[in-house]
Structure formats: structure tokens, C-alpha cells
Amino acid sequence: MSNQDSLKRFEELEAGRILGDLDAAETAEWQELSGELKCGSDFSLELVAAAIETDFVQERDVALPDDIAALVRRDMPKFSSPGKSSATIIAPPVWQRLARSPKAAWAMAALFAALFVAGFLTDGSKPTNPSELSSAEARDELLRKAGDLIESDFGGTEAYDGMSGKVVWSDALQEGYMTLTNLPANKPDKNQYQLWIVDPSRDEKPVDGGVFDIPSGEKTAVIPIRNPLAVTKPAAFVITLEQPGGVVVSKQEVVVALAKAS
């Protein structure tokens, strides 16, 4: 499943999570994808939902219509945020109570009205859908907003000396990107590239930074870093070539490139 397909599936599951209709298998899938993509629900959703339920939900007796449920599903991508730490993902009990309550139709409508008004007040437009940003655009946004940016150049090993690249990383945002040029295309059914982040302050073993592919004919690729664990003092970033799907612990039999943090 491609990253875009994974994000689309996460958005479908997130809508189901909010509506309270995920079964056990779907909940497990949601948890796996939220960790893989580092997607978190916007905390403002939980706060607004809680306020509506606390103050008003007992005052109405209207069944939740299908069009309100459809609105939640349709607009979920506006509130799914790739790149956020998994620690920011919020449990759904308030949303589930709202969605399941026979008195919640008006509350859900008020909720979405509040969210879209807030979007207009803060941005002057509808909330941006992060999934619409390309990796290059997301990288450029990080360069603009991060105040603690680490930037390091990649150097290829002997077999990959024709490649070059740069990694940018923010400890505060737990977000980073690699821009890689002339890295040979891989065959995903044979092998995949995997990033490792060396952070001696947390562990002697490097942190998995995610598995990625370089398509044929793509001279320069921007790859988001997908670290499931927090990284606070990266000393180096290492790219290896591994089996399809990556590995939990790399034997580093094929080291492709190295970038030392300055």
C-alpha cells in the first residue's frame, strides 16, 4: 500500500472512529496506521465536541441523520494531520457518545459549524488539508516554521557515490525530510531503502526512520521521515538497503548513505 493509499485508509478509519462504528480489527488497523503515518486527530475536535455535549446535548431530541454522518466522513481529511507525534492522538469517547446519541444531530451540525468558523477566523479560509501537501511542500513548510532545524548533507558510500542529498529535522516538531538526488531506483518486491536515526541519548540502537522507494526515472525525491519513536538528539542519519518491508534491526550489510548531524 502506497503512502497516499495508507493516508486515505487512515482517514476512512478516523471517520469511523469518530462515529463509533469501528470493529476490533478496524481499531487495530487504525492504531497501526496512526503510528506508521504519525497521524493525530486535531485536539480542537475533542474540545469542541466535549463542550457541545456538556452544555447542550441533553436539550435536544433529534435523530442523527445520514447526511451529518456523511459530512463527518467527507471532511475527515481536513482534520487528519500527518507528521504529528503519535502522543497527540486523542481517544474517542466524547465523539462516540455524540455520534451514538439519538439527540446528537443538532450537536454535530453545531460542531462542524464551529470548526469551519474557527478555520475562517484563524486562516481567512477553510482549514488546509495536510494530505493535499506534497512531500516537497511539507518540507518547505517545515523550513519556514521550525526554529530548531538541523540540516545535514548525505554522502553516498562507494557503491552509491553518485548520489547526494540533504536531511532536515526538527526535534521540537518531531518532523523531518530527506531530499535525495541520483539515488538508484529500487524494486519494491526485491528490496527497499530504510532510514535509521542514530540518537545515543535514547538508545544504542538506531531508531527506524521509515522504509521508502525511489521510483524509476525520478532524479530527485523528497522523502518524509517516519519515526515511531521520539528522537531528541540525532547524531547521524543512515540509509540502508533492506528486504521488502524493512527490518526491525539492520545488519547494515548494504549501507547506502550517511549524514552526520552538525
N, C-alpha and C positions, 0 to 999 in steps of 0.2 A: 504494500500500500504506500503510495507516494505521500509526501508531507502534506500536500494540498488535500488529498483524499482523507488523510488522517484527521486534519483540521475540520473538514466538512462533517466527518462522522462524529467528532467530538461535539460540534455544535448541535447535531441532532440529539445526541445523548444528553447534552446540557439542557436542552429544551425539555426533554423527558424528565430529567431530574427535577427541574423547577415545577413541572406539572405533577410530579409524584407518581409516574407510571413506569419507572424502570424496574425490571425484574432483577434477580440476583446476578445473573450472567451479564446483563447490561450495566449494572452498577460496577461490577468488577472491570468491565471494559472501559467504563468512564474513568475509573481510578487509574487504570494503566495508561490511557491516552493523556489524561491530565498531567501525569508525571512525565511521560515521554515528550509532550509538547510544552510542558510548563505553562499550561493554561490555567488561569484563575478567573472565577466569577468576579465581576465588579462588586466590591463591597457595598457600594451605594444601593444596589438592588436589594440587598438584605435589609439595610437600614430603612429604606422607604417602605418595603413590604411589612416590616415589623411595626412601623409607625401606623400604617393603614390598618393593620389587623388590630393593634392595641386600641386605637381610638375609635374606629368606625365599624369594624366588620360585624359586630353584633346588632347594628342598627338597620340592616337591610336583609331582605329575604328574597333574593333573586337567583335563579339557577345560572350556573356558568355556561354561557352559550359557546357553540363550537367556534364562532369567529374570534372570540377572545383567546381561546386555546391556540387557534391558528396564528394569531398575532404574536403570541409568545414564541412559537416555533419559527415563524418567518423572520422575526427580528432578533433572534438569539445571537447571530454573528456580531451584532453591534455591541454586545456585552461580553464576548469571549475574548480574552486577552493573551495571545501567545507571548511567551517571554517572561511572564511574571513568575516569581518563585512559587513552587507548589504550596508553600506555607501560607499563601494568601487565599487558597481555595476555601470557601466557606461551606459548612454543612447546610443542608437544605430544609430543616424542619419548618421554618416560617413559610417558605414558598410552598411546601407541600400542604400545609394547613390551609393556606389561602386557596390553592388550586382545588383542593378536595371539598372545601366548604360549599354548601349549596347557597350560601349568602355572599359569595365572593365575586360575582360578575362585575358589579359596580366597582369593587375594590381593585380588581385587576385593571379595569379601564382607567381608574384614577392613578394607579401605579404607573402605567405607561404614559399617561399624560404628564405626570410629574417628571418622569425620566427624560422625556423629549423636551419639556420646557427647560429643565436643567441643562440639557445639551445646548439649546439655543442661547441660554444666558451665559454659559461659560465659553462657548466657541463661536457663537453667532451663526451656527449651522447645526445640522444633525450630527450626532456623535459619529466619529470616524470609526469605520470598521477595520480593526487592525489586520484582519485576514486579507484586506484588499491591498496592503502594502507588499511590495516585492521585497526580497531579502536586501537588495541594494538600497531601497528606500528606507527600510527599517535600520540598516547600518548607518545611513546618513542622518537619520533622526537621533540615533544614539550619539553620534559625533556632536550633534548640536546640543543635546540635553545633559550629557554626562559630565560631571565636574571632576571625576577621578579617573579619567580614561588612561588605560595602559595601551600602548601601541608598540608592537614588535614586528620585525621582519622575519619571514620564513626563509630558511636556506635549505635547498634540496640536498639529499645525500648523493653519493657518487652516481647511482643509477638514475637519479632524478635531478641532476644538476641543471637541467634546462628549465626547471620550474622556479617561480618566485612567488612571493605573496606577503601579506601583512595580516596580523591579527589585532583586533581592537577589543578591549574588555573593560567592563566597569564592575568593580566589587560591590558598590552600593546597589546597583540595579541588577546584579547577577545576570548580565546580558553581554553577549559579545558576538563578533562575526569574523570570519576569515575571508579574505579576498585572495583567491588563488589563480595564478596565471600559468598557462602551459603545463598544467598537471595532466598527465596522460589519462584518457578515458578508461574507466574500468568496466568490466562486465559483471553486473549485479548478481547473476547466477553463479559466478565463479569466485568473485571477491569484492570487497567493499573497503573504502577508506574509513578509518576511525581516528577520532581526535582524542588525545589524552592530555589532561591538565595536571602538571606537577605542582603540588601545593604541600611542601614539607610541614607547614604549620598544622595541617589537619591529619595527615597520614603519610606513611612512607610509600604507599601505593598511589599511583596517579589516578585521578578522577576521570571517568568516562565522559567525554565531551560530545559523544554522538557519532553515529555512523552516517556516511554520506556517499553519494555517487558523483562522478564527473561524466556528463553525457558526451558522446562523440561529437566532435566539431565545436565544442564550447571552449573558446580560448581562455576566457576569464569567468570564474564562477564566484558568487558570494554565498557563503555557507554559514547559516546561523549555528551558534554553539548550543548544544542541548545537554547541559549538565544536570543530572538528577540530584546531585549533592552540592551544597553551598561551597563556594571557593572564595577564600578571603585574601590569600597572598600567593598568587600564581607565580612560580619561578620560571616555568617553561611550558610551552605547548608543543606536543609531539604528534605527528601524523604517522600512522602505521597502515599497512595493508593487511586486512584480515579476511576471514571466511565470511560468506554472506550472513548478514545479521549482526556481525561483530562478535566480540568475545567479552567475557567478564574481566579476565585478567590477560593482558597481552604478553606473549613471549618475546615480542619485539623482534621477530625473525626478519620482518621487512619494515625497516624504518624509512619513511619517505622524506620527511622534512622536520626541521626543528626551529622553533622561535624562542629565544630566551627573553624573559621579561626584563626590561631595563629598570 
